Amino acid sequence: MPKKVQNDELSNNRINSRKELSKNGDTTKKNTSRGRRVARVNRTRINKNNNRNTSKLIFDSDTQDNNQELPLILDRINLKIIEELIGNGDIKSSEISAKLKIPLSTIQRRRTKIEKSILKKSYHMDLSLLGYRTAQIFIDVQKGKAREVGEMILEKYDRTVIRASTRINSSNNLCLDVVYNGSDELHNLLEEIKSIPVANKVDWSEQVTVLGDNLTGIIRNTLADKLDQYHPQIPK
């Protein structure tokens, strides 16, 4: 083969090799760029999923709450709305708006989010108006069977026992909220509970008078103090 032809062929091979390398390099860059975009999308999806799994309640001093998909922001405006709702569950949003001097649309939007998250409205039946009396029975259950005994009592005495809950203290670990017509009915219930082999000690107490309720004060003071811990620089 003539030397000139051979040189031309070598030159063409080098050119083709450079083109192939350049093409491969572009493909690699594209793949790398595409991989980075995919990674960013995946991280965004993970962050969104993590946000959905986080608590629905956060403390913040921000008074803007326009995004209904965000967790409930427990700022001072929401604390004031909650205080009003706990004081009177039937209060109208327009009344809260007038009292707090906040636009009605803001109150309605925030109230909806509050009632869907941390504040639940329910009815309470006053059994004393029907002639019933209420009491709590405290039981010291042995051998780690407090839960088992509580579930058994709930099922067996479903006409008398309203609820049962386990407790942690130095004298008893099971509490029963009960309703009864007279002392004889309560006495019989206590005697039956004492006959349970693992019931070591049984005490009871009856509610006489409700002296007051500090729940609104707790919202006004304790939660506001917690808010200050997050944003101490924000004036009230």
Buried (B, 14 or more C-beta within 10 A) or exposed (E): EEEEEEEEEEEEEEEEEEEEEEEEEEEEEEEEEEEEEEEEEEEEEEEEEEEEEEEEEBBBBEBEBEEEEEBBBBBBBBBBBBBBBBEEEEBEBEEBBEEBEBEEEBBBBBBEBBBEBEBEEEEEEEEEEEEBBBBBBBBBBBEEBBBEBBEEBBEEBEEBBBEBEEEEEEEBBBBBBBBBEEEEBBEEBBEBBEEBEBBBEBEBEEEEEEEEEEEBEEBBEEBBEEBBEEBEEBEE
